Amino acid sequence: MSGARTYTLIKKAVVTEKASDDTAKRNAYHFRVPTNATKVEIREAIERLFEVQVTSVNTLTVHGKVRRRGYTAGRKSDWKKAMVTVAEGQTIDIF
């Protein structure tokens, strides 16, 4: 993977109550990634950026909601979420 792709692959951390619980329970962190990102690319990017050992990567596509503004109906974009589990004893400082 090229160095430029590493820095554009991880868009931002998803900080929600569910993500915080996941971090506490199974040492997993949630990130927003491009929809065309693969699990292997995500693993390599996390390991390079945060210098941790990744044990597993789970991904899912979050479908955009339908929104209305007056008579006009629109749709928010779909996006991909990656849940990255790191090795026991390692942490990622995302706050």
N, CA, C and O atoms as a CHARMM CRD file, in Angstrom:
* protein
*
  380
    1    1 MET  N      0.85500  -1.17400   0.00000 PROA 1      0.00000
    2    1 MET  CA     0.00000   0.00000   0.00000 PROA 1      0.00000
    3    1 MET  C      0.89400   1.22900   0.00000 PROA 1      0.00000
    4    1 MET  O      1.90300   1.27100   0.70500 PROA 1      0.00000
    5    2 SER  N      0.52600   2.22000  -0.78500 PROA 2      0.00000
    6    2 SER  CA     1.32500   3.43500  -0.86300 PROA 2      0.00000
    7    2 SER  C      1.14800   4.28300   0.39100 PROA 2      0.00000
    8    2 SER  O      0.14400   4.16700   1.09300 PROA 2      0.00000
    9    3 GLY  N      2.13000   5.13600   0.66400 PROA 3      0.00000
   10    3 GLY  CA     2.09600   5.97800   1.85600 PROA 3      0.00000
   11    3 GLY  C      0.95500   6.97600   1.83600 PROA 3      0.00000
   12    3 GLY  O      0.38400   7.28000   2.88300 PROA 3      0.00000
   13    4 ALA  N      0.61000   7.49400   0.65300 PROA 4      0.00000
   14    4 ALA  CA    -0.46800   8.47100   0.55900 PROA 4      0.00000
   15    4 ALA  C     -1.81700   7.82600   0.87900 PROA 4      0.00000
   16    4 ALA  O     -2.67100   8.44600   1.51300 PROA 4      0.00000
   17    5 ARG  N     -2.00000   6.60800   0.44900 PROA 5      0.00000
   18    5 ARG  CA    -3.26200   5.90000   0.71800 PROA 5      0.00000
   19    5 ARG  C     -3.41900   5.62500   2.21500 PROA 5      0.00000
   20    5 ARG  O     -4.53600   5.60200   2.73300 PROA 5      0.00000
   21    6 THR  N     -2.29800   5.41700   2.90600 PROA 6      0.00000
   22    6 THR  CA    -2.35000   5.16300   4.35000 PROA 6      0.00000
   23    6 THR  C     -3.00700   6.32100   5.07900 PROA 6      0.00000
   24    6 THR  O     -3.82700   6.10700   5.97200 PROA 6      0.00000
   25    7 TYR  N     -2.65900   7.53800   4.71200 PROA 7      0.00000
   26    7 TYR  CA    -3.16700   8.70600   5.42600 PROA 7      0.00000
   27    7 TYR  C     -4.57300   9.10300   5.00700 PROA 7      0.00000
   28    7 TYR  O     -5.25600   9.79800   5.76000 PROA 7      0.00000
   29    8 THR  N     -5.02400   8.68800   3.84000 PROA 8      0.00000
   30    8 THR  CA    -6.38600   9.01100   3.41200 PROA 8      0.00000
   31    8 THR  C     -7.37100   7.89200   3.73900 PROA 8      0.00000
   32    8 THR  O     -8.58200   8.06300   3.60100 PROA 8      0.00000
   33    9 LEU  N     -6.84800   6.74900   4.17000 PROA 9      0.00000
   34    9 LEU  CA    -7.71800   5.60300   4.43200 PROA 9      0.00000
   35    9 LEU  C     -8.54100   5.77700   5.70000 PROA 9      0.00000
   36    9 LEU  O     -9.72800   5.45000   5.70600 PROA 9      0.00000
   37   10 ILE  N     -7.94700   6.28000   6.76600 PROA 10     0.00000
   38   10 ILE  CA    -8.64800   6.47200   8.02500 PROA 10     0.00000
   39   10 ILE  C     -9.16300   7.90300   8.04900 PROA 10     0.00000
   40   10 ILE  O     -8.39700   8.84000   8.27300 PROA 10     0.00000
   41   11 LYS  N    -10.46600   8.07100   7.81900 PROA 11     0.00000
   42   11 LYS  CA   -11.03600   9.42000   7.75900 PROA 11     0.00000
   43   11 LYS  C    -11.15900  10.03900   9.14400 PROA 11     0.00000
   44   11 LYS  O    -10.66800  11.14200   9.38500 PROA 11     0.00000
   45   12 LYS  N    -11.82100   9.31900  10.06100 PROA 12     0.00000
   46   12 LYS  CA   -11.94000   9.81100  11.43500 PROA 12     0.00000
   47   12 LYS  C    -12.42900   8.68000  12.32300 PROA 12     0.00000
   48   12 LYS  O    -12.93400   7.66100  11.85200 PROA 12     0.00000
   49   13 ALA  N    -12.26400   8.89100  13.61400 PROA 13     0.00000
   50   13 ALA  CA   -12.73200   7.89800  14.58000 PROA 13     0.00000
   51   13 ALA  C    -14.21800   8.10800  14.82600 PROA 13     0.00000
   52   13 ALA  O    -14.70100   9.24000  14.85300 PROA 13     0.00000
   53   14 VAL  N    -14.93300   7.01100  15.00600 PROA 14     0.00000
   54   14 VAL  CA   -16.34900   7.07400  15.34000 PROA 14     0.00000
   55   14 VAL  C    -16.43700   7.00100  16.86100 PROA 14     0.00000
   56   14 VAL  O    -16.14100   5.96600  17.45600 PROA 14     0.00000
   57   15 VAL  N    -16.84500   8.10200  17.48400 PROA 15     0.00000
   58   15 VAL  CA   -16.90900   8.17100  18.94000 PROA 15     0.00000
   59   15 VAL  C    -18.37500   8.23400  19.34400 PROA 15     0.00000
   60   15 VAL  O    -18.99900   9.29500  19.33100 PROA 15     0.00000
   61   16 THR  N    -18.90500   7.07300  19.70100 PROA 16     0.00000
   62   16 THR  CA   -20.28100   6.96300  20.17200 PROA 16     0.00000
   63   16 THR  C    -20.26400   6.16200  21.47200 PROA 16     0.00000
   64   16 THR  O    -19.22200   5.64900  21.88000 PROA 16     0.00000
   65   17 GLU  N    -21.39600   6.06300  22.10000 PROA 17     0.00000
   66   17 GLU  CA   -21.48300   5.28800  23.33100 PROA 17     0.00000
   67   17 GLU  C    -21.20500   3.80900  23.06600 PROA 17     0.00000
   68   17 GLU  O    -20.53000   3.14500  23.85300 PROA 17     0.00000
   69   18 LYS  N    -21.72700   3.30300  21.96200 PROA 18     0.00000
   70   18 LYS  CA   -21.50500   1.91100  21.60500 PROA 18     0.00000
   71   18 LYS  C    -20.02400   1.65100  21.29600 PROA 18     0.00000
   72   18 LYS  O    -19.48700   0.61100  21.67700 PROA 18     0.00000
   73   19 ALA  N    -19.37200   2.58100  20.61700 PROA 19     0.00000
   74   19 ALA  CA   -17.95400   2.43500  20.30400 PROA 19     0.00000
   75   19 ALA  C    -17.10400   2.47800  21.56800 PROA 19     0.00000
   76   19 ALA  O    -16.12600   1.73800  21.67800 PROA 19     0.00000
   77   20 SER  N    -17.46000   3.32500  22.51500 PROA 20     0.00000
   78   20 SER  CA   -16.72200   3.40900  23.77600 PROA 20     0.00000
   79   20 SER  C    -16.86100   2.11700  24.58000 PROA 20     0.00000
   80   20 SER  O    -15.89200   1.65100  25.18000 PROA 20     0.00000
   81   21 ASP  N    -18.05500   1.54200  24.59100 PROA 21     0.00000
   82   21 ASP  CA   -18.26300   0.25700  25.26600 PROA 21     0.00000
   83   21 ASP  C    -17.44200  -0.84800  24.60700 PROA 21     0.00000
   84   21 ASP  O    -16.88500  -1.70800  25.28800 PROA 21     0.00000
   85   22 ASP  N    -17.37300  -0.81700  23.27200 PROA 22     0.00000
   86   22 ASP  CA   -16.61000  -1.81500  22.53500 PROA 22     0.00000
   87   22 ASP  C    -15.11700  -1.69400  22.84500 PROA 22     0.00000
   88   22 ASP  O    -14.41200  -2.69900  22.93000 PROA 22     0.00000
   89   23 THR  N    -14.64600  -0.47100  23.01200 PROA 23     0.00000
   90   23 THR  CA   -13.24300  -0.25100  23.36700 PROA 23     0.00000
   91   23 THR  C    -12.94700  -0.80800  24.74900 PROA 23     0.00000
   92   23 THR  O    -11.89800  -1.41600  24.96400 PROA 23     0.00000
   93   24 ALA  N    -13.85200  -0.60800  25.67600 PROA 24     0.00000
   94   24 ALA  CA   -13.64400  -1.08500  27.03900 PROA 24     0.00000
   95   24 ALA  C    -13.75800  -2.60700  27.13900 PROA 24     0.00000
   96   24 ALA  O    -12.99200  -3.23300  27.87200 PROA 24     0.00000
   97   25 LYS  N    -14.70000  -3.20700  26.41300 PROA 25     0.00000
   98   25 LYS  CA   -14.96200  -4.64000  26.54300 PROA 25     0.00000
   99   25 LYS  C    -13.97300  -5.51400  25.76500 PROA 25     0.00000
  100   25 LYS  O    -13.45800  -6.49600  26.29700 PROA 25     0.00000
  101   26 ARG  N    -13.71200  -5.15600  24.51100 PROA 26     0.00000
  102   26 ARG  CA   -12.87800  -6.05200  23.70000 PROA 26     0.00000
  103   26 ARG  C    -11.72100  -5.35000  23.00500 PROA 26     0.00000
  104   26 ARG  O    -11.14800  -5.89600  22.06200 PROA 26     0.00000
  105   27 ASN  N    -11.36800  -4.15000  23.45300 PROA 27     0.00000
  106   27 ASN  CA   -10.21700  -3.39300  22.94700 PROA 27     0.00000
  107   27 ASN  C    -10.33400  -3.15000  21.44200 PROA 27     0.00000
  108   27 ASN  O     -9.36100  -3.30600  20.70400 PROA 27     0.00000
  109   28 ALA  N    -11.54400  -2.76300  20.98800 PROA 28     0.00000
  110   28 ALA  CA   -11.81300  -2.50500  19.57500 PROA 28     0.00000
  111   28 ALA  C    -12.11800  -1.02400  19.37900 PROA 28     0.00000
  112   28 ALA  O    -12.79600  -0.40100  20.19700 PROA 28     0.00000
  113   29 TYR  N    -11.61600  -0.48100  18.29800 PROA 29     0.00000
  114   29 TYR  CA   -11.80600   0.92900  17.97900 PROA 29     0.00000
  115   29 TYR  C    -12.54800   1.03700  16.65500 PROA 29     0.00000
  116   29 TYR  O    -12.32800   0.23100  15.75100 PROA 29     0.00000
  117   30 HSD  N    -13.42500   2.02900  16.53700 PROA 30     0.00000
  118   30 HSD  CA   -14.24400   2.19900  15.34600 PROA 30     0.00000
  119   30 HSD  C    -13.73800   3.40100  14.54200 PROA 30     0.00000
  120   30 HSD  O    -13.43700   4.45700  15.10000 PROA 30     0.00000
  121   31 PHE  N    -13.65100   3.21700  13.22200 PROA 31     0.00000
  122   31 PHE  CA   -13.17500   4.26700  12.33000 PROA 31     0.00000
  123   31 PHE  C    -14.08100   4.35800  11.11400 PROA 31     0.00000
  124   31 PHE  O    -14.68400   3.37100  10.69200 PROA 31     0.00000
  125   32 ARG  N    -14.16300   5.56000  10.56100 PROA 32     0.00000
  126   32 ARG  CA   -14.87600   5.78100   9.30800 PROA 32     0.00000
  127   32 ARG  C    -13.84800   5.67400   8.19100 PROA 32     0.00000
  128   32 ARG  O    -12.81500   6.34300   8.23500 PROA 32     0.00000
  129   33 VAL  N    -14.11900   4.83800   7.18800 PROA 33     0.00000
  130   33 VAL  CA   -13.17200   4.58100   6.10400 PROA 33     0.00000
  131   33 VAL  C    -13.89400   4.71800   4.76100 PROA 33     0.00000
  132   33 VAL  O    -15.12400   4.71000   4.72500 PROA 33     0.00000
  133   34 PRO  N    -13.14500   4.84300   3.65000 PROA 34     0.00000
  134   34 PRO  CA   -13.78900   4.89100   2.33300 PROA 34     0.00000
  135   34 PRO  C    -14.54000   3.59700   2.02400 PROA 34     0.00000
  136   34 PRO  O    -14.18900   2.53100   2.53100 PROA 34     0.00000
  137   35 THR  N    -15.55700   3.69600   1.20500 PROA 35     0.00000
  138   35 THR  CA   -16.37700   2.52300   0.90100 PROA 35     0.00000
  139   35 THR  C    -15.62800   1.47800   0.09500 PROA 35     0.00000
  140   35 THR  O    -16.03800   0.31800   0.07300 PROA 35     0.00000
  141   36 ASN  N    -14.53000   1.85600  -0.57600 PROA 36     0.00000
  142   36 ASN  CA   -13.77600   0.88000  -1.36600 PROA 36     0.00000
  143   36 ASN  C    -12.56700   0.32200  -0.61500 PROA 36     0.00000
  144   36 ASN  O    -11.74300  -0.37100  -1.21200 PROA 36     0.00000
  145   37 ALA  N    -12.44600   0.61000   0.67700 PROA 37     0.00000
  146   37 ALA  CA   -11.31800   0.12200   1.47000 PROA 37     0.00000
  147   37 ALA  C    -11.50600  -1.35100   1.80600 PROA 37     0.00000
  148   37 ALA  O    -12.61500  -1.80000   2.09500 PROA 37     0.00000
  149   38 THR  N    -10.39900  -2.09900   1.76400 PROA 38     0.00000
  150   38 THR  CA   -10.44900  -3.51800   2.11200 PROA 38     0.00000
  151   38 THR  C     -9.93700  -3.71500   3.53600 PROA 38     0.00000
  152   38 THR  O     -9.30900  -2.82700   4.11400 PROA 38     0.00000
  153   39 LYS  N    -10.21600  -4.89300   4.08800 PROA 39     0.00000
  154   39 LYS  CA    -9.78000  -5.18700   5.45200 PROA 39     0.00000
  155   39 LYS  C     -8.25500  -5.20500   5.56900 PROA 39     0.00000
  156   39 LYS  O     -7.70500  -4.77400   6.58200 PROA 39     0.00000
  157   40 VAL  N     -7.58300  -5.69600   4.55200 PROA 40     0.00000
  158   40 VAL  CA    -6.12400  -5.75900   4.56300 PROA 40     0.00000
  159   40 VAL  C     -5.54100  -4.34300   4.56200 PROA 40     0.00000
  160   40 VAL  O     -4.60300  -4.05700   5.30600 PROA 40     0.00000
  161   41 GLU  N     -6.09200  -3.46300   3.73000 PROA 41     0.00000
  162   41 GLU  CA    -5.63200  -2.07100   3.68700 PROA 41     0.00000
  163   41 GLU  C     -5.85800  -1.37500   5.02600 PROA 41     0.00000
  164   41 GLU  O     -4.99400  -0.63400   5.49500 PROA 41     0.00000
  165   42 ILE  N     -7.00900  -1.60900   5.63500 PROA 42     0.00000
  166   42 ILE  CA    -7.32300  -0.98800   6.92100 PROA 42     0.00000
  167   42 ILE  C     -6.35400  -1.48000   7.98900 PROA 42     0.00000
  168   42 ILE  O     -5.85600  -0.68200   8.78300 PROA 42     0.00000
  169   43 ARG  N     -6.08100  -2.77700   8.02000 PROA 43     0.00000
  170   43 ARG  CA    -5.13500  -3.35400   8.98100 PROA 43     0.00000
  171   43 ARG  C     -3.75100  -2.71100   8.83600 PROA 43     0.00000
  172   43 ARG  O     -3.14900  -2.30200   9.82900 PROA 43     0.00000
  173   44 GLU  N     -3.25300  -2.62500   7.60800 PROA 44     0.00000
  174   44 GLU  CA    -1.92600  -2.05200   7.37100 PROA 44     0.00000
  175   44 GLU  C     -1.87600  -0.57900   7.75500 PROA 44     0.00000
  176   44 GLU  O     -0.88300  -0.12100   8.32000 PROA 44     0.00000
  177   45 ALA  N     -2.93000   0.16200   7.45800 PROA 45     0.00000
  178   45 ALA  CA    -2.95600   1.58800   7.77700 PROA 45     0.00000
  179   45 ALA  C     -2.95100   1.82200   9.28400 PROA 45     0.00000
  180   45 ALA  O     -2.22700   2.68900   9.77300 PROA 45     0.00000
  181   46 ILE  N     -3.75000   1.05700  10.02100 PROA 46     0.00000
  182   46 ILE  CA    -3.80800   1.21000  11.47700 PROA 46     0.00000
  183   46 ILE  C     -2.46100   0.83900  12.09300 PROA 46     0.00000
  184   46 ILE  O     -1.97000   1.53200  12.98500 PROA 46     0.00000
  185   47 GLU  N     -1.87100  -0.24400  11.62200 PROA 47     0.00000
  186   47 GLU  CA    -0.58100  -0.66100  12.16900 PROA 47     0.00000
  187   47 GLU  C      0.50600   0.36200  11.89600 PROA 47     0.00000
  188   47 GLU  O      1.36700   0.57900  12.74900 PROA 47     0.00000
  189   48 ARG  N      0.49100   1.00400  10.71900 PROA 48     0.00000
  190   48 ARG  CA     1.49500   2.02900  10.39500 PROA 48     0.00000
  191   48 ARG  C      1.25100   3.32300  11.16100 PROA 48     0.00000
  192   48 ARG  O      2.18800   3.90900  11.70200 PROA 48     0.00000
  193   49 LEU  N      0.00600   3.76900  11.21200 PROA 49     0.00000
  194   49 LEU  CA    -0.29400   5.07200  11.82000 PROA 49     0.00000
  195   49 LEU  C     -0.15200   5.06600  13.33800 PROA 49     0.00000
  196   49 LEU  O      0.40000   6.00400  13.91400 PROA 49     0.00000
  197   50 PHE  N     -0.64500   4.01600  13.98800 PROA 50     0.00000
  198   50 PHE  CA    -0.70300   4.00300  15.45400 PROA 50     0.00000
  199   50 PHE  C      0.31900   3.05900  16.09600 PROA 50     0.00000
  200   50 PHE  O      0.41200   2.99100  17.32200 PROA 50     0.00000
  201   51 GLU  N      1.09000   2.32600  15.27000 PROA 51     0.00000
  202   51 GLU  CA     2.12800   1.41700  15.75100 PROA 51     0.00000
  203   51 GLU  C      1.59200   0.41700  16.78900 PROA 51     0.00000
  204   51 GLU  O      2.13600   0.27700  17.88400 PROA 51     0.00000
  205   52 VAL  N      0.52400  -0.26100  16.41200 PROA 52     0.00000
  206   52 VAL  CA    -0.07900  -1.30700  17.24100 PROA 52     0.00000
  207   52 VAL  C     -0.21100  -2.56200  16.39300 PROA 52     0.00000
  208   52 VAL  O     -0.09200  -2.51200  15.16900 PROA 52     0.00000
  209   53 GLN  N     -0.45800  -3.68800  17.05500 PROA 53     0.00000
  210   53 GLN  CA    -0.68300  -4.94400  16.35400 PROA 53     0.00000
  211   53 GLN  C     -2.18300  -5.19600  16.28400 PROA 53     0.00000
  212   53 GLN  O     -2.84300  -5.30700  17.31700 PROA 53     0.00000
  213   54 VAL  N     -2.71700  -5.28600  15.08600 PROA 54     0.00000
  214   54 VAL  CA    -4.14800  -5.50100  14.85900 PROA 54     0.00000
  215   54 VAL  C     -4.42700  -6.99600  14.84500 PROA 54     0.00000
  216   54 VAL  O     -3.77300  -7.75200  14.12600 PROA 54     0.00000
  217   55 THR  N     -5.40800  -7.42200  15.64900 PROA 55     0.00000
  218   55 THR  CA    -5.76400  -8.84000  15.67800 PROA 55     0.00000
  219   55 THR  C     -6.92700  -9.15900  14.75100 PROA 55     0.00000
  220   55 THR  O     -6.97900 -10.25500  14.19200 PROA 55     0.00000
  221   56 SER  N     -7.86900  -8.22200  14.57200 PROA 56     0.00000
  222   56 SER  CA    -8.97200  -8.47000  13.63500 PROA 56     0.00000
  223   56 SER  C     -9.55100  -7.14900  13.14700 PROA 56     0.00000
  224   56 SER  O     -9.45100  -6.11500  13.80700 PROA 56     0.00000
  225   57 VAL  N    -10.16300  -7.22100  11.96000 PROA 57     0.00000
  226   57 VAL  CA   -10.84400  -6.06800  11.36000 PROA 57     0.00000
  227   57 VAL  C    -12.21400  -6.52700  10.90600 PROA 57     0.00000
  228   57 VAL  O    -12.32700  -7.46200  10.11400 PROA 57     0.00000
  229   58 ASN  N    -13.24900  -5.88200  11.39800 PROA 58     0.00000
  230   58 ASN  CA   -14.61900  -6.12700  10.94300 PROA 58     0.00000
  231   58 ASN  C    -15.11500  -4.85800  10.27100 PROA 58     0.00000
  232   58 ASN  O    -14.84900  -3.75700  10.75500 PROA 58     0.00000
  233   59 THR  N    -15.83800  -4.99600   9.15700 PROA 59     0.00000
  234   59 THR  CA   -16.35300  -3.83300   8.44500 PROA 59     0.00000
  235   59 THR  C    -17.84200  -3.99100   8.20400 PROA 59     0.00000
  236   59 THR  O    -18.37200  -5.10100   8.15600 PROA 59     0.00000
  237   60 LEU  N    -18.49800  -2.85900   8.05600 PROA 60     0.00000
  238   60 LEU  CA   -19.90300  -2.86200   7.66600 PROA 60     0.00000
  239   60 LEU  C    -20.21500  -1.57500   6.93400 PROA 60     0.00000
  240   60 LEU  O    -19.59500  -0.53900   7.17400 PROA 60     0.00000
  241   61 THR  N    -21.18100  -1.65500   6.04100 PROA 61     0.00000
  242   61 THR  CA   -21.62400  -0.48800   5.29900 PROA 61     0.00000
  243   61 THR  C    -22.85000   0.09000   5.98800 PROA 61     0.00000
  244   61 THR  O    -23.85900  -0.59600   6.15600 PROA 61     0.00000
  245   62 VAL  N    -22.75900   1.34800   6.38400 PROA 62     0.00000
  246   62 VAL  CA   -23.87500   2.03200   7.02000 PROA 62     0.00000
  247   62 VAL  C    -24.65200   2.72800   5.91100 PROA 62     0.00000
  248   62 VAL  O    -24.10700   3.57900   5.20700 PROA 62     0.00000
  249   63 HSD  N    -25.90600   2.37500   5.75700 PROA 63     0.00000
  250   63 HSD  CA   -26.72700   2.94600   4.69900 PROA 63     0.00000
  251   63 HSD  C    -27.25300   4.30300   5.12600 PROA 63     0.00000
  252   63 HSD  O    -27.68000   4.48500   6.26600 PROA 63     0.00000
  253   64 GLY  N    -27.21800   5.26200   4.19400 PROA 64     0.00000
  254   64 GLY  CA   -27.65800   6.62700   4.48000 PROA 64     0.00000
  255   64 GLY  C    -29.15600   6.71000   4.66400 PROA 64     0.00000
  256   64 GLY  O    -29.92100   5.98100   4.03100 PROA 64     0.00000
  257   65 LYS  N    -29.56500   7.61700   5.54700 PROA 65     0.00000
  258   65 LYS  CA   -30.98500   7.78000   5.83200 PROA 65     0.00000
  259   65 LYS  C    -31.64100   8.70200   4.80400 PROA 65     0.00000
  260   65 LYS  O    -30.98300   9.54300   4.19100 PROA 65     0.00000
  261   66 VAL  N    -32.94700   8.52600   4.63100 PROA 66     0.00000
  262   66 VAL  CA   -33.72500   9.41200   3.77900 PROA 66     0.00000
  263   66 VAL  C    -34.11200  10.62300   4.61100 PROA 66     0.00000
  264   66 VAL  O    -34.65700  10.48200   5.70600 PROA 66     0.00000
  265   67 ARG  N    -33.83400  11.80400   4.09700 PROA 67     0.00000
  266   67 ARG  CA   -34.13800  13.04700   4.80200 PROA 67     0.00000
  267   67 ARG  C    -35.02700  13.91800   3.93500 PROA 67     0.00000
  268   67 ARG  O    -34.96400  13.87800   2.70600 PROA 67     0.00000
  269   68 ARG  N    -35.86500  14.71400   4.61000 PROA 68     0.00000
  270   68 ARG  CA   -36.76100  15.62700   3.88700 PROA 68     0.00000
  271   68 ARG  C    -36.48100  17.04700   4.31500 PROA 68     0.00000
  272   68 ARG  O    -36.17200  17.31500   5.47600 PROA 68     0.00000
  273   69 ARG  N    -36.59100  17.95300   3.36000 PROA 69     0.00000
  274   69 ARG  CA   -36.55700  19.37900   3.63300 PROA 69     0.00000
  275   69 ARG  C    -37.70400  19.98300   2.82900 PROA 69     0.00000
  276   69 ARG  O    -37.56800  20.28400   1.64300 PROA 69     0.00000
  277   70 GLY  N    -38.82100  20.15000   3.50000 PROA 70     0.00000
  278   70 GLY  CA   -40.01100  20.61300   2.80200 PROA 70     0.00000
  279   70 GLY  C    -40.55400  19.51000   1.91900 PROA 70     0.00000
  280   70 GLY  O    -40.75000  18.38000   2.36700 PROA 70     0.00000
  281   71 TYR  N    -40.79900  19.84500   0.64900 PROA 71     0.00000
  282   71 TYR  CA   -41.31400  18.85300  -0.28900 PROA 71     0.00000
  283   71 TYR  C    -40.20700  18.00500  -0.89500 PROA 71     0.00000
  284   71 TYR  O    -40.48300  16.95800  -1.48100 PROA 71     0.00000
  285   72 THR  N    -38.97000  18.43800  -0.76300 PROA 72     0.00000
  286   72 THR  CA   -37.85200  17.74500  -1.39400 PROA 72     0.00000
  287   72 THR  C    -37.35000  16.62300  -0.50200 PROA 72     0.00000
  288   72 THR  O    -37.06200  16.83300   0.67600 PROA 72     0.00000
  289   73 ALA  N    -37.24800  15.44900  -1.06300 PROA 73     0.00000
  290   73 ALA  CA   -36.70000  14.30300  -0.33300 PROA 73     0.00000
  291   73 ALA  C    -35.30200  14.02400  -0.85600 PROA 73     0.00000
  292   73 ALA  O    -35.07300  14.02400  -2.06600 PROA 73     0.00000
  293   74 GLY  N    -34.38800  13.79000   0.03900 PROA 74     0.00000
  294   74 GLY  CA   -33.01100  13.47700  -0.33500 PROA 74     0.00000
  295   74 GLY  C    -32.53000  12.28600   0.46400 PROA 74     0.00000
  296   74 GLY  O    -33.26900  11.70600   1.25900 PROA 74     0.00000
  297   75 ARG  N    -31.29900  11.94100   0.24000 PROA 75     0.00000
  298   75 ARG  CA   -30.73300  10.77700   0.91200 PROA 75     0.00000
  299   75 ARG  C    -29.30200  11.09200   1.29900 PROA 75     0.00000
  300   75 ARG  O    -28.54500  11.65100   0.50600 PROA 75     0.00000
  301   76 LYS  N    -28.92900  10.73000   2.53300 PROA 76     0.00000
  302   76 LYS  CA   -27.55100  10.89600   2.96400 PROA 76     0.00000
  303   76 LYS  C    -26.70000   9.79500   2.35300 PROA 76     0.00000
  304   76 LYS  O    -27.21500   8.73900   1.98600 PROA 76     0.00000
  305   77 SER  N    -25.41900  10.03500   2.24500 PROA 77     0.00000
  306   77 SER  CA   -24.51600   9.08400   1.60100 PROA 77     0.00000
  307   77 SER  C    -24.29800   7.85200   2.46800 PROA 77     0.00000
  308   77 SER  O    -24.34000   7.92100   3.69600 PROA 77     0.00000
  309   78 ASP  N    -24.06200   6.71500   1.80100 PROA 78     0.00000
  310   78 ASP  CA   -23.64200   5.51000   2.50800 PROA 78     0.00000
  311   78 ASP  C    -22.18400   5.68300   2.91800 PROA 78     0.00000
  312   78 ASP  O    -21.42400   6.39300   2.26000 PROA 78     0.00000
  313   79 TRP  N    -21.80400   5.03100   4.00900 PROA 79     0.00000
  314   79 TRP  CA   -20.40600   5.08100   4.43500 PROA 79     0.00000
  315   79 TRP  C    -20.01900   3.76000   5.06800 PROA 79     0.00000
  316   79 TRP  O    -20.88200   2.95600   5.42100 PROA 79     0.00000
  317   80 LYS  N    -18.73100   3.53700   5.21100 PROA 80     0.00000
  318   80 LYS  CA   -18.23200   2.27100   5.72700 PROA 80     0.00000
  319   80 LYS  C    -17.58900   2.48300   7.08600 PROA 80     0.00000
  320   80 LYS  O    -16.84200   3.43900   7.29400 PROA 80     0.00000
  321   81 LYS  N    -17.89300   1.57000   8.01500 PROA 81     0.00000
  322   81 LYS  CA   -17.32400   1.61900   9.35000 PROA 81     0.00000
  323   81 LYS  C    -16.42800   0.41000   9.53500 PROA 81     0.00000
  324   81 LYS  O    -16.79900  -0.70900   9.18000 PROA 81     0.00000
  325   82 ALA  N    -15.23500   0.64100  10.09600 PROA 82     0.00000
  326   82 ALA  CA   -14.30100  -0.43700  10.38700 PROA 82     0.00000
  327   82 ALA  C    -14.12900  -0.53600  11.89400 PROA 82     0.00000
  328   82 ALA  O    -13.84700   0.46000  12.56000 PROA 82     0.00000
  329   83 MET  N    -14.30200  -1.74700  12.43300 PROA 83     0.00000
  330   83 MET  CA   -14.09000  -1.99900  13.85900 PROA 83     0.00000
  331   83 MET  C    -12.80000  -2.80200  13.97500 PROA 83     0.00000
  332   83 MET  O    -12.73800  -3.96900  13.58700 PROA 83     0.00000
  333   84 VAL  N    -11.77600  -2.15300  14.51500 PROA 84     0.00000
  334   84 VAL  CA   -10.43600  -2.72100  14.55400 PROA 84     0.00000
  335   84 VAL  C    -10.11900  -3.15700  15.97400 PROA 84     0.00000
  336   84 VAL  O    -10.14600  -2.33800  16.89200 PROA 84     0.00000
  337   85 THR  N     -9.82000  -4.43700  16.16900 PROA 85     0.00000
  338   85 THR  CA    -9.42400  -4.95900  17.47000 PROA 85     0.00000
  339   85 THR  C     -7.90900  -5.02900  17.51500 PROA 85     0.00000
  340   85 THR  O     -7.28300  -5.61300  16.63100 PROA 85     0.00000
  341   86 VAL  N     -7.31600  -4.42800  18.55100 PROA 86     0.00000
  342   86 VAL  CA    -5.86000  -4.43200  18.69200 PROA 86     0.00000
  343   86 VAL  C     -5.45800  -5.44900  19.76100 PROA 86     0.00000
  344   86 VAL  O     -6.29100  -5.91300  20.53900 PROA 86     0.00000
  345   87 ALA  N     -4.19000  -5.78100  19.78500 PROA 87     0.00000
  346   87 ALA  CA    -3.68100  -6.79700  20.70100 PROA 87     0.00000
  347   87 ALA  C     -3.87400  -6.36600  22.15000 PROA 87     0.00000
  348   87 ALA  O     -3.94100  -5.17700  22.46000 PROA 87     0.00000
  349   88 GLU  N     -3.96300  -7.36000  23.02700 PROA 88     0.00000
  350   88 GLU  CA    -4.15500  -7.12700  24.45800 PROA 88     0.00000
  351   88 GLU  C     -3.00700  -6.28600  25.01200 PROA 88     0.00000
  352   88 GLU  O     -1.83700  -6.56400  24.75100 PROA 88     0.00000
  353   89 GLY  N     -3.35800  -5.25900  25.77900 PROA 89     0.00000
  354   89 GLY  CA    -2.35100  -4.39600  26.38800 PROA 89     0.00000
  355   89 GLY  C     -1.97900  -3.18300  25.55100 PROA 89     0.00000
  356   89 GLY  O     -1.29600  -2.28600  26.04500 PROA 89     0.00000
  357   90 GLN  N     -2.41400  -3.13400  24.28900 PROA 90     0.00000
  358   90 GLN  CA    -2.12000  -1.98800  23.42300 PROA 90     0.00000
  359   90 GLN  C     -3.35200  -1.10300  23.31800 PROA 90     0.00000
  360   90 GLN  O     -4.48400  -1.58200  23.38300 PROA 90     0.00000
  361   91 THR  N     -3.11800   0.18700  23.15600 PROA 91     0.00000
  362   91 THR  CA    -4.23200   1.13400  23.01200 PROA 91     0.00000
  363   91 THR  C     -3.95200   2.10500  21.88100 PROA 91     0.00000
  364   91 THR  O     -2.81000   2.27300  21.45300 PROA 91     0.00000
  365   92 ILE  N     -5.00700   2.73800  21.40600 PROA 92     0.00000
  366   92 ILE  CA    -4.90600   3.79800  20.41100 PROA 92     0.00000
  367   92 ILE  C     -5.46500   5.04800  21.06000 PROA 92     0.00000
  368   92 ILE  O     -6.59200   5.03500  21.55500 PROA 92     0.00000
  369   93 ASP  N     -4.70600   6.11400  21.06600 PROA 93     0.00000
  370   93 ASP  CA    -5.14300   7.37000  21.68000 PROA 93     0.00000
  371   93 ASP  C     -5.86000   8.19600  20.60700 PROA 93     0.00000
  372   93 ASP  O     -5.21100   8.85300  19.79200 PROA 93     0.00000
  373   94 ILE  N     -7.18700   8.16300  20.60500 PROA 94     0.00000
  374   94 ILE  CA    -7.96900   8.86400  19.57800 PROA 94     0.00000
  375   94 ILE  C     -8.68500  10.09800  20.11800 PROA 94     0.00000
  376   94 ILE  O     -9.36400  10.78900  19.36000 PROA 94     0.00000
  377   95 PHE  N     -8.55000  10.38400  21.39300 PROA 95     0.00000
  378   95 PHE  CA    -9.26500  11.52100  21.96200 PROA 95     0.00000
  379   95 PHE  C     -8.37000  12.70600  22.11400 PROA 95     0.00000
  380   95 PHE  O     -8.81100  13.75600  22.58000 PROA 95     0.00000
